[in-house]
Amino acid sequence: MEIFSAIGSAIMTPLYYAVSAVLLGWHWVFEHVPGLNDGWTWVLSIVGLTITIRAMLIPLFVKQIKSSRNMQLLQPKIKELQKKYAHDRERLTQEQMKLWKDTGTNPFASCLPLLAQMPVFFALFRTIDQAAKKGAEGAKGFLSAEDAESLRGARFLGGRIADTFMNADHLETRIIAISLVIIMCATQFLTQRQLMAKNMPADALNGPYAQQQKMLLYVLPPVFAIGGIFFPMGVLFYWVTSNFWTMGQQFYVIRRNPAPGTPAFKAKQQRDAAKGKDVANDPAAVVDEIVKPKPRVQPKKQTRNQRKKGGSR
């Protein structure tokens, strides 16, 4: 057990320093704003930390959108492969991998932003949780004993941001915490629903990828709700802010660069037509351009004499 504890500490300690550095940087900014108490200062610092992390993850989000879009557009081809190799699972897997490779699609890219955020999320959770339980002795990373005590006692609208819904001693904390959990689940649901309703082709809505998305649509919010009541209020602010960022970012991408053959794509064509832009491009051609592998360049035909000359060099 000591070995695993040492490994976990070696992994998390750099994250404590990174998270606390960004958090204290934003705290320094907001503590110089007149009229803000410790609660508002720490909450705004957590919001600033969230924005910083999400801005750094934009390249991963771009990869996620590209991969998710290609996965949707590839569903008809995936169905063809499933019918063709229904009795040969090994060959089916090989052909699917080849299709993903040829089209530059990573089926696991949709998880990248979430996986990248989880270490930061846990580091923030431990930073707030240890400050709440131990005060000055629980200071993590660059947090000083004074910072930890300030975080421990900070109040936002009457609720302590270091308390959870389950261990709160004040009604205000419970009200704010449960409100944040509801907002967190609602934004999670609406973001996923927005993607499925506006940016998925009709053919993809009945495929296995769509079924997986539908399952996540209804399963994840209750799971997050159950977990959320055990998170400190400050961590819930991180999660809610991150969800709003995701919703806005996805809305922008769907509106400006929707997947061909989707309701969002048709809506963009109508807006472009109203502005007098050229909308004559065939959506099917765009789809083919995305999902078709690049053709192999065949060598030029040579005469027998040319082949002999080439071999004699």
RAFEN-V14717 format. One record per helix or strand of 2 or more residues. SS is the DSSP state (H for helix, E for strand). FROM is the first residue (numbers start at 1). TO is the last residue. If there is no record, write none. Layout:
# RAFEN-V14717
ss=[SS SS]
from=[FROM FROM]
to=[TO TO]
This chain:
# RAFEN-V14717
ss=[H H H H H H H E E H H H H H H H]
from=[2 38 58 75 89 109 145 155 159 171 203 208 233 263 283 304]
to=[30 56 73 84 102 138 153 156 160 198 206 228 256 274 291 312]
